[in-house]
């Protein structure tokens, strides 16, 4: 799908809608700097506490709808906000983290040791199937339409919460802003249970906040 179609989908409407892209809480693999990808890893106790704290903040924004990745770490994070707001959560596998093939389960150091050239090419912005998995553009192809589909159902000035994963959120923001994929790396990663906010302007989506929710913390996960 062409990048321009995403900008055109919102351009000129000026309905004042807002999308909050919320990363899941901490997992044990985050702490170990182990690449999770589509592996279904649960939250730690710390991750649950992070989700509860963040949910109290996000509930104050009175969101109108919520959609989440169906992986347990995202679903459990979304459940904390659902408990406070009474919102139903729609789970969509299109919001899963990047599938990264043989990289999944390896630590950051192991990936560099075994697949250093592939890792370096990815960091340079080249289209790389990390571990034989998905391209970043393919992740955006499946995730961004999910966000747009649910955003389109919002009332004027409505708010959608999207609970997903660091890499998926980065590529989705890049696509919705119309950035060239080579420059998606310029969007820094999200810390656990932090979020970014997109607002609808006259010419499409704008990034209003990024990695919000706490004082700056290290980014631990698949997207660093």
C-alpha positions in Angstrom: 0.0 0.0 0.0 1.4 3.4 -1.0 2.4 5.7 1.8 0.3 8.6 0.4 -2.9 6.6 0.8 -2.5 6.8 4.6 -2.1 10.5 4.6 -5.0 10.9 2.2 -7.2 8.8 4.4 -7.2 11.5 7.1 -6.3 14.6 5.2 -8.8 17.4 5.1 -11.3 15.9 7.5 -10.2 17.8 10.6 -12.3 15.7 12.9 -9.9 16.1 15.8 -9.4 12.4 16.4 -6.5 11.1 18.5 -4.6 7.8 18.5 -2.6 6.7 21.5 -0.1 4.0 20.6 0.8 2.3 23.9 3.6 -0.2 24.3 3.1 -3.2 26.6 4.7 -3.6 30.0 8.0 -5.3 30.9 8.7 -9.0 30.2 11.5 -11.2 31.4 12.9 -11.2 27.8 12.9 -7.4 27.8 15.1 -7.4 30.9 17.4 -10.1 29.3 17.5 -8.1 26.1 16.2 -11.1 24.3 14.4 -10.6 21.0 10.8 -11.5 21.4 9.2 -10.8 18.1 6.0 -12.9 17.8 7.0 -15.2 20.7 4.2 -15.0 23.2 6.0 -13.9 26.4 4.0 -12.8 29.5 4.4 -9.7 31.6 6.6 -9.7 34.7 5.2 -8.5 38.0 7.0 -5.2 37.3 5.3 -5.2 33.9 1.9 -5.6 35.5 2.6 -2.8 37.9 3.7 -0.6 35.0 0.5 -1.3 33.1 -1.7 -0.5 36.2 0.1 2.8 36.7 -0.1 3.8 33.0 -3.7 2.7 32.9 -4.6 5.2 35.6 -3.1 8.0 33.5 -4.6 6.9 30.2 -8.1 6.4 31.8 -8.1 10.1 32.6 -8.1 10.9 28.9 -11.5 9.1 28.6 -10.7 7.0 25.5 -13.6 5.9 23.3 -12.2 2.6 22.0 -9.3 0.2 22.4 -7.6 -2.4 20.1 -4.7 -4.6 21.1 -2.3 -7.1 19.8 -3.4 -10.6 20.7 -0.1 -11.6 22.2 -0.4 -12.0 26.0 2.0 -9.1 27.0 -0.1 -6.6 25.0 -3.5 -8.2 26.0 -2.6 -8.1 29.7 -1.6 -4.5 29.4 -4.8 -3.6 27.7 -6.8 -5.4 30.3 -5.6 -3.0 33.0 -7.1 -0.1 31.1 -10.3 -2.0 30.3 -10.8 -2.6 34.0 -10.7 1.1 34.7 -12.7 2.3 31.7 -15.1 -0.5 31.0 -14.1 -0.5 27.4 -14.2 -3.7 25.4 -10.8 -4.7 23.9 -10.7 -5.9 20.3 -7.7 -8.1 19.8 -6.1 -8.2 16.3 -3.1 -10.2 15.3 -2.2 -7.5 12.8 -0.8 -5.6 15.7 1.7 -8.3 16.7 5.4 -7.5 16.9 7.7 -8.1 13.9 8.3 -11.8 13.2 12.1 -12.2 13.2 12.6 -15.8 12.4 15.9 -17.2 13.9 16.5 -14.0 15.8 13.6 -14.7 18.2 14.9 -15.9 21.5 18.4 -14.6 21.0 19.9 -11.9 23.1 21.1 -8.6 21.7 24.7 -9.8 22.0 24.0 -13.1 20.4 22.3 -11.5 17.4 25.3 -9.2 16.8 27.8 -12.1 17.2 25.9 -14.4 14.8 24.2 -11.9 12.4 26.3 -8.8 12.7 26.2 -7.8 9.1 22.5 -8.3 8.9 22.0 -6.2 12.1 24.3 -3.4 10.8 22.4 -3.3 7.5 19.1 -3.0 9.4 20.5 -0.1 11.5 21.6 1.6 8.3 18.0 1.6 7.1 18.3 -1.0 4.5 15.3 -3.4 3.9 16.3 -6.4 5.9 14.4 -9.6 6.8 15.8 -9.9 10.3 16.3 -13.6 11.0 14.5 -14.4 7.8 11.3 -12.7 9.0 9.3 -9.7 8.1 10.4 -6.5 6.5 9.5 -3.3 8.5 7.4 -2.2 5.6 5.4 -5.5 5.8 4.8 -4.9 9.5 3.4 -1.4 8.6 1.3 -2.9 5.8 -0.5 -5.1 8.3 -0.6 -2.9 11.4 -1.4 0.6 10.0 -4.6 -0.4 8.4 -5.8 -1.9 11.7 -5.2 1.5 13.4 -6.9 3.5 10.6 -9.9 1.1 10.5 -10.6 1.6 14.2 -9.8 5.3 14.1 -12.3 5.8 11.4 -15.0 4.5 13.7 -14.3 7.2 16.3 -16.6 10.1 16.9 -15.3 13.6 16.2 -12.6 14.5 18.8 -12.6 10.8 19.8 -9.6 8.9 21.2 -8.4 5.4 20.3 -5.9 3.4 22.4 -3.8 0.9 20.4 -1.8 -1.5 22.6 1.0 -3.1 20.7 4.8 -3.5 20.6 7.8 -1.2 20.1 8.8 -2.2 16.6 5.2 -2.3 15.4 4.4 1.0 16.9 7.5 2.6 15.3 6.7 1.3 11.8 3.0 2.3 12.2 3.8 5.9 13.2 6.3 6.1 10.3 3.7 5.0 7.9 0.9 7.2 9.2 3.2 10.2 9.1 4.2 9.5 5.6 7.9 9.2 6.4 10.2 7.3 4.1 11.0 3.9 5.6 14.7 4.7 5.6 13.9 7.4 8.2 11.7 5.3 10.6 14.8 4.7 12.7 14.7 8.4 13.6 11.7 7.7 15.8 13.3 6.6 19.0 12.0 3.4 20.7 9.4 3.3 23.4 10.1 2.3 27.0 7.9 -0.3 28.5 4.3 1.0 29.0 5.0 4.4 27.5 3.1 5.7 24.5 3.0 8.0 21.6 0.1 10.3 20.5 -1.0 11.0 17.0 -3.5 13.8 16.4 -5.5 14.5 13.3 -4.7 17.7 11.6 -6.0 19.4 8.4 -3.2 17.7 6.4 -3.2 14.3 8.1 -1.8 12.7 11.2 0.8 14.6 13.4 3.0 13.3 16.1 2.0 15.2 19.3 3.9 13.1 21.9 6.5 10.4 21.8 7.7 8.0 24.5 5.4 9.8 27.0 4.4 8.4 30.4 7.5 8.6 32.7 10.8 10.3 33.1 13.2 9.0 30.5 14.1 5.3 31.0 16.2 2.9 29.0 14.5 1.2 26.0 14.7 -2.5 26.5 13.3 -4.6 23.7 13.3 -5.7 20.1 13.4 -2.2 18.7 16.8 -1.0 20.1 
